[in-house]
Structures are given as C-alpha cells and as structure tokens.
Amino acid sequence: MSQTSTCRACAVHSFTGSYDAPDTMYGTGEEFPYGECAACGSLTLLDAPDDLAPYYPPGYLSMTVDPGSLGAAATAAITTISRSVQRGRGWAGTVGRSVPVRRVQTLITILDAVARVPAPRPGRVLDVGSGSGMVPLAVSLAGDVDVLGIDPFAPGDRRLGDHAELRAVGLDAVTGRFDLVMFHHSLEHMLDPFDALRVVVGLLEPGGVVLVRVPTVSSWAWREYRTNWVQLDPPRHVWIPSRPGLSLLAARAGLEIVATYDDSNEFQFWGSEQARRGVALTDSRSHYMDPRHSGFTGRELRDYRRRSRELNRALDGDQTVVYLGAAG
C-alpha cells in the first residue's frame, strides 16, 4: 500500500476525520480508508494500492464499448448526436434506438460540456483517461477537430477515425500543443492530480482551456449517503475534491476557474440507495445491470431526475464541471 498524509487537492498535512468506504462497484467486501482534509474538506485515499491495475478489469465501465466494433448505423447515430449537441440542437428520437439509452445520455452530457467551453471552438483536443476511446471518437465526429485520447489501461494504440487517435500511454508521454485538454471523470483516479495539471499547463496553446468533470464532496449526496455514496468508488477514486479544494488545486498548478456548472443525474440517488442495501453496481440485482428488475419504480426514477436538476441549479449536485484557464 502507498500511504499518504497529504490532501491531494490543497496539500495540507492534516485530516479531521476518516471514513472506511466499501467497494460499491464490485462488492468485493474490501474497505478503503479516506481522510477528510481539515483545510478544504476534500477526501484522500489514505492507503492506495501499489498496483491499481487489478481494480480496472476488462469489463470496467469505460472499456465496455469498443469504438472499432461499431457498425455503420451506430457510427451515424453518434455523428448525429455529436453535431446536434455542438450546434445546440436536439437529437432525433431514432438515435436512441441505435445506441443504448444510458450510454447516449452519458455521451450527450460529455458532448454538452465540450460545446460549452468558454473559448473559440478548439482545433486540437487531448482527452485524458479515454478508456476504450469512445469520447475521442465522438468529439472528433462533430467535425473540424482532431482528438488524441490517452489512457495507460487502453487496449492499445489505434486510429479511431480520420480525426481521432487512442494511445495507451500516460500524460508524461504526450507532446505537442492543444486548445482543449479534457478530464472526463479521470482526474480523481490520479495519484498526483497536481502534477497532472502542471503537465497539462505545458501542453496548452495560449488561451487554451482545461475541462474537468469530477465528483465532488461539496454535494447533498455526500452529506446524505457518506460511505454509501456511489461516486466514492474506492479505490479507483484516490481523491475526491470539495469545490474549494478543486479551486485550490487549480491555483497551485497556475490555473483558475473561469466557468462552472453541475451535471449530476439520478445515478447519485439509485446508485447510493443500492449501496445502502448492500447491492454493488455490477451485482445482477443492480439497476445498472438490469433496470427492469432492480425494484426502482418509474415514479422514483422520475423523482430522482427532478431532484438532480434542482441540485444542479443550486450547485449542490454530486458531479461538477469546471473550465480552467491560465491564471492571470
């Protein structure tokens, strides 16, 4: 185990409390201790496994769809979604019949974050933590943008299309300059997020933007569910920032938040309610695995969606989106 006494967000050497959190994704029975920072309230995994690779099996969420196996209909559907979201338009109902709805919703959320970047439309994009490569492919299909995706656990180096590439490497192997660097729920997986952002600063074109989407403990879901909060996800999430902690981390790396909003959804409710009942995300009884037989009613799910929108408007959702620019 790799032990730490330092908050990964603000680098303060002090924790006010600790929490033993169960593995809510695979239900292995393992528990992992998190410390709560006395200064900023962020959580840090105190004893991180020396080798995290076993915790990212082949069926891990970001690896479940192989872009290379998509047929013509699915590729056309993703292209329609990408271009529609980029232009601020809705997407046709026929799209949902070509791609599973849950994945469509996730993809739209990501593409919406890219469309909202507070800068001119980027020409060259780096996506950090790409998994199998769906995000780089989808962003590239919006047109007029070249996307490089990287992930040390990726299935290998490959072309994803005319304007997208996936490489099985970490940030330290990346060269060149980018208008936009994206961390879609990947920064919280990194043992040294400060070093990652510092490297990214050196890869940005002048006026470039860093897009970070992360879970946050500055949320109703953390206050309500604590160690049953599904977004805690130990030990893969080696740190989870508070909103002040995320701002402090950015400042340490020479960046500042230029815009923000929340994009949480009903997952914070049903995923955490399941965890309370001892049902892991990948359990056969899980709503993730079998929505029709998970026990959640349509009325409950609609209420969860409504409450998620309310929390987002109040900046109290369990997922936040920040856009970082060079501190001026």
C-alpha positions as CSV (number, residue, x, y, z in Angstrom):
1,M,0.0,0.0,0.0
2,S,1.1,3.6,-0.7
3,Q,0.3,5.7,2.3
4,T,-0.2,9.5,2.3
5,S,-0.9,12.1,4.9
6,T,-1.3,14.9,2.4
7,C,-4.5,16.2,0.9
8,R,-4.2,15.7,-2.9
9,A,-6.2,18.8,-3.5
10,C,-4.6,21.5,-1.3
11,A,-1.5,19.7,0.0
12,V,-2.3,20.4,3.7
13,H,-0.9,17.7,6.0
14,S,-3.9,17.3,8.3
15,F,-7.1,15.3,8.3
16,T,-10.0,15.9,10.6
17,G,-11.6,12.6,10.2
18,S,-11.5,9.3,8.3
19,Y,-14.1,7.0,6.7
20,D,-13.8,3.3,5.8
21,A,-15.6,3.0,2.5
22,P,-16.7,-0.3,0.9
23,D,-16.2,-1.2,-2.8
24,T,-19.6,-0.3,-4.1
25,M,-18.8,-1.1,-7.7
26,Y,-17.8,-4.8,-7.5
27,G,-18.9,-5.6,-4.0
28,T,-15.6,-7.3,-3.1
29,G,-16.0,-6.8,0.6
30,E,-12.9,-4.7,0.8
31,E,-12.9,-1.4,2.6
32,F,-10.6,1.5,2.0
33,P,-9.9,4.5,4.4
34,Y,-10.3,8.1,3.3
35,G,-9.1,11.1,5.2
36,E,-11.1,14.4,5.2
37,C,-8.9,17.4,4.8
38,A,-9.1,19.9,7.7
39,A,-8.4,22.8,5.3
40,C,-10.6,22.2,2.2
41,G,-12.8,19.3,3.0
42,S,-11.6,17.1,0.1
43,L,-11.2,13.4,0.6
44,T,-8.0,11.5,0.0
45,L,-7.5,7.7,-0.1
46,L,-5.0,7.1,2.7
47,D,-3.7,3.7,1.7
48,A,-3.8,3.4,-2.1
49,P,-2.9,0.0,-3.6
50,D,0.6,0.0,-5.1
51,D,-0.9,-1.5,-8.2
52,L,-4.3,-0.2,-9.2
53,A,-4.4,-2.2,-12.5
54,P,-6.4,-5.2,-10.9
55,Y,-9.1,-2.7,-10.0
56,Y,-9.7,-1.9,-13.7
57,P,-10.7,-5.3,-15.1
58,P,-11.6,-5.7,-18.8
59,G,-15.3,-5.1,-18.1
60,Y,-14.6,-1.8,-16.4
61,L,-17.2,0.9,-17.3
62,S,-15.1,3.0,-19.7
63,M,-13.9,-0.1,-21.5
64,T,-17.3,-1.7,-22.2
65,V,-17.8,-0.3,-25.7
66,D,-15.1,-0.8,-28.4
67,P,-15.3,2.0,-31.0
68,G,-13.7,-0.3,-33.5
69,S,-16.7,-2.6,-33.3
70,L,-19.4,0.0,-34.0
71,G,-21.4,-0.6,-37.1
72,A,-22.4,2.0,-39.7
73,A,-25.7,2.7,-38.0
74,A,-24.2,3.3,-34.6
75,T,-21.5,5.5,-36.0
76,A,-24.0,7.5,-37.9
77,A,-26.1,7.9,-34.8
78,I,-23.1,9.1,-32.8
79,T,-22.2,11.6,-35.6
80,T,-25.8,12.9,-35.5
81,I,-25.6,13.3,-31.7
82,S,-22.2,15.0,-31.8
83,R,-23.1,17.5,-34.4
84,S,-26.5,18.3,-32.9
85,V,-25.1,18.9,-29.4
86,Q,-22.3,21.0,-30.8
87,R,-24.8,23.2,-32.7
88,G,-27.1,23.4,-29.7
89,R,-29.9,21.3,-31.3
90,G,-31.9,18.4,-30.0
91,W,-31.3,14.9,-31.3
92,A,-33.7,12.7,-33.3
93,G,-35.6,10.0,-31.4
94,T,-34.3,7.4,-33.9
95,V,-30.8,7.9,-32.4
96,G,-31.9,6.3,-29.1
97,R,-32.9,3.1,-31.0
98,S,-29.4,2.7,-32.4
99,V,-27.4,3.2,-29.2
100,P,-28.4,2.1,-25.6
101,V,-30.1,5.0,-23.8
102,R,-27.8,5.1,-20.8
103,R,-24.8,5.4,-23.0
104,V,-26.5,8.0,-25.1
105,Q,-27.2,10.1,-22.0
106,T,-23.6,9.9,-20.8
107,L,-22.3,10.8,-24.3
108,I,-24.6,13.8,-24.6
109,T,-23.5,15.0,-21.1
110,I,-19.9,14.9,-22.2
111,L,-20.5,16.5,-25.6
112,D,-22.5,19.2,-23.9
113,A,-19.6,20.0,-21.7
114,V,-17.3,20.3,-24.8
115,A,-19.9,22.5,-26.5
116,R,-19.9,24.9,-23.5
117,V,-16.2,25.5,-23.5
118,P,-15.8,29.3,-22.9
119,A,-13.4,29.8,-25.8
120,P,-13.3,29.6,-29.6
121,R,-14.0,26.2,-30.9
122,P,-10.9,24.1,-30.4
123,G,-9.0,22.6,-33.3
124,R,-6.8,20.2,-31.4
125,V,-8.1,18.3,-28.3
126,L,-6.4,16.0,-25.8
127,D,-8.7,13.6,-23.8
128,V,-7.0,12.2,-20.7
129,G,-8.3,8.9,-19.4
130,S,-10.1,7.8,-22.6
131,G,-10.8,4.1,-21.8
132,S,-11.6,2.3,-25.0
133,G,-11.8,5.6,-26.9
134,M,-15.5,6.4,-27.3
135,V,-15.1,10.1,-26.1
136,P,-12.3,11.0,-28.6
137,L,-14.2,9.4,-31.4
138,A,-17.5,11.2,-30.6
139,V,-15.8,14.6,-30.1
140,S,-14.0,14.2,-33.5
141,L,-17.2,13.3,-35.3
142,A,-18.5,16.8,-34.5
143,G,-16.2,17.9,-37.3
144,D,-13.2,20.1,-37.8
145,V,-11.4,18.9,-34.6
146,D,-8.5,16.4,-34.1
147,V,-8.6,14.5,-30.9
148,L,-5.9,12.5,-29.2
149,G,-7.1,10.1,-26.4
150,I,-4.7,8.7,-23.9
151,D,-5.2,6.0,-21.2
152,P,-2.5,3.7,-19.7
153,F,-5.1,1.0,-19.4
154,A,-6.3,1.4,-23.0
155,P,-6.5,-1.8,-25.2
156,G,-3.6,-0.5,-27.4
157,D,-2.6,2.3,-29.8
158,R,-5.1,2.7,-32.6
159,R,-6.7,5.1,-35.1
160,L,-10.3,5.7,-34.2
161,G,-11.2,7.5,-37.4
162,D,-9.9,10.3,-39.7
163,H,-9.6,12.7,-36.8
164,A,-9.2,10.6,-33.6
165,E,-6.4,8.5,-32.2
166,L,-6.1,6.5,-29.0
167,R,-2.7,5.8,-27.3
168,A,-2.1,3.5,-24.4
169,V,0.2,6.0,-22.5
170,G,0.1,8.4,-19.6
171,L,0.4,12.2,-19.7
172,D,4.2,12.1,-19.5
173,A,4.4,10.7,-23.0
174,V,2.3,13.4,-24.7
175,T,4.0,16.1,-26.8
176,G,2.6,18.9,-28.8
177,R,0.0,21.7,-28.0
178,F,-3.7,21.6,-27.5
179,D,-6.5,24.1,-27.5
180,L,-8.5,21.9,-25.1
181,V,-7.5,19.3,-22.6
182,M,-10.3,17.2,-21.1
183,F,-10.6,15.1,-17.9
184,H,-14.0,13.4,-18.0
185,H,-14.0,11.7,-14.6
186,S,-10.4,10.8,-14.9
187,L,-8.6,13.3,-12.7
188,E,-10.0,11.8,-9.5
189,H,-8.3,8.5,-10.5
190,M,-4.8,10.1,-10.5
191,L,-2.4,9.7,-7.5
192,D,-1.0,13.1,-8.2
193,P,-3.6,15.4,-9.7
194,F,-1.4,18.5,-9.1
195,D,1.4,17.0,-11.2
196,A,-1.2,16.1,-13.9
197,L,-2.4,19.7,-14.1
198,R,1.1,21.1,-14.1
199,V,2.0,18.9,-17.1
200,V,-1.2,20.0,-18.9
201,V,-0.3,23.6,-18.4
202,G,2.8,23.0,-20.5
203,L,0.6,21.4,-23.3
204,L,-1.9,24.2,-23.6
205,E,-1.9,26.6,-26.5
206,P,-2.1,30.3,-25.4
207,G,-5.7,30.9,-24.4
208,G,-6.3,27.1,-24.1
209,V,-8.8,25.6,-21.7
210,V,-8.8,22.6,-19.3
211,L,-12.1,20.9,-18.9
212,V,-12.5,18.9,-15.7
213,R,-15.6,16.8,-14.8
214,V,-15.3,15.2,-11.3
215,P,-17.5,14.0,-8.5
216,T,-17.4,16.4,-5.5
217,V,-17.9,16.0,-1.8
218,S,-19.5,19.5,-1.8
219,S,-22.8,17.9,-2.5
220,W,-26.1,16.7,-1.0
221,A,-25.3,13.2,-2.0
222,W,-22.1,13.0,0.1
223,R,-23.8,14.6,3.1
224,E,-26.7,12.2,2.9
225,Y,-25.0,8.9,2.0
226,R,-21.4,9.2,3.2
227,T,-19.6,5.9,2.6
228,N,-22.6,4.5,0.6
229,W,-22.3,7.4,-1.9
230,V,-21.8,5.6,-5.2
231,Q,-19.4,8.2,-6.5
232,L,-16.9,7.5,-3.8
233,D,-15.9,4.3,-5.7
234,P,-12.8,3.2,-3.7
235,P,-10.0,2.5,-4.5
236,R,-10.3,3.8,-8.1
237,H,-11.1,7.3,-6.9
238,V,-8.0,8.1,-5.0
239,W,-9.2,11.6,-4.1
240,I,-12.5,13.4,-4.4
241,P,-12.4,17.2,-4.2
242,S,-14.5,19.7,-2.5
243,R,-15.3,22.8,-4.6
244,P,-12.8,24.9,-2.6
245,G,-10.3,22.1,-2.9
246,L,-10.7,22.0,-6.6
247,S,-10.1,25.7,-6.8
248,L,-7.0,25.5,-4.6
249,L,-5.6,22.6,-6.7
250,A,-6.0,24.6,-9.9
251,A,-4.3,27.7,-8.3
252,R,-1.4,25.6,-7.2
253,A,-0.9,24.5,-10.9
254,G,-1.2,28.1,-12.2
255,L,-4.8,27.8,-13.3
256,E,-8.1,29.4,-12.3
257,I,-11.7,28.5,-12.7
258,V,-13.3,30.6,-15.5
259,A,-16.7,28.9,-15.6
260,T,-18.5,26.1,-13.8
261,Y,-21.8,24.2,-13.5
262,D,-23.1,20.9,-12.2
263,D,-24.1,17.9,-14.4
264,S,-25.2,15.3,-11.8
265,N,-28.1,12.9,-12.6
266,E,-30.3,10.3,-11.0
267,F,-27.3,7.9,-10.6
268,Q,-26.4,9.7,-7.3
269,F,-29.7,8.5,-5.9
270,W,-30.4,5.0,-7.2
271,G,-26.7,4.0,-7.1
272,S,-26.3,5.2,-3.5
273,E,-29.7,3.7,-2.4
274,Q,-28.5,0.3,-3.8
275,A,-25.2,0.7,-1.8
276,R,-27.2,1.2,1.4
277,R,-28.9,-2.1,0.7
278,G,-25.6,-3.9,0.1
279,V,-26.1,-4.1,-3.7
280,A,-23.0,-3.4,-5.7
281,L,-23.2,-1.6,-9.0
282,T,-22.2,-4.7,-11.0
283,D,-24.5,-7.0,-9.0
284,S,-27.1,-8.8,-11.1
285,R,-29.8,-7.1,-9.0
286,S,-28.4,-3.6,-9.7
287,H,-30.3,-1.1,-11.7
288,Y,-27.2,-0.6,-13.8
289,M,-27.2,-4.3,-14.8
290,D,-31.0,-4.9,-15.1
291,P,-33.1,-1.7,-14.9
292,R,-36.4,-3.7,-15.4
293,H,-36.0,-5.8,-12.3
294,S,-34.0,-3.6,-9.9
295,G,-37.0,-2.6,-7.9
296,F,-37.0,1.1,-8.6
297,T,-40.3,2.4,-9.9
298,G,-40.8,4.8,-12.8
299,R,-42.1,7.3,-10.3
300,E,-39.0,7.0,-8.2
301,L,-36.7,7.4,-11.1
302,R,-38.6,10.5,-12.4
303,D,-38.3,12.0,-8.9
304,Y,-34.6,11.3,-8.8
305,R,-34.2,13.1,-12.2
306,R,-36.2,16.1,-10.9
307,R,-34.2,16.3,-7.7
308,S,-31.0,16.1,-9.6
309,R,-31.9,19.1,-11.8
310,E,-32.7,21.0,-8.6
311,L,-29.4,20.1,-7.0
312,N,-27.6,21.1,-10.2
313,R,-29.2,24.5,-10.2
314,A,-28.2,25.0,-6.6
315,L,-24.6,23.9,-7.3
316,D,-25.2,21.0,-4.9
317,G,-25.0,18.1,-7.3
318,D,-22.5,15.3,-6.8
319,Q,-20.8,16.0,-10.2
320,T,-19.3,19.3,-11.1
321,V,-17.8,20.7,-14.3
322,V,-15.1,23.3,-14.2
323,Y,-13.3,25.1,-17.0
324,L,-9.7,26.2,-16.2
325,G,-7.6,28.8,-17.9
326,A,-4.2,30.2,-17.2
327,A,-4.2,32.3,-14.0
328,G,-3.9,35.9,-14.9
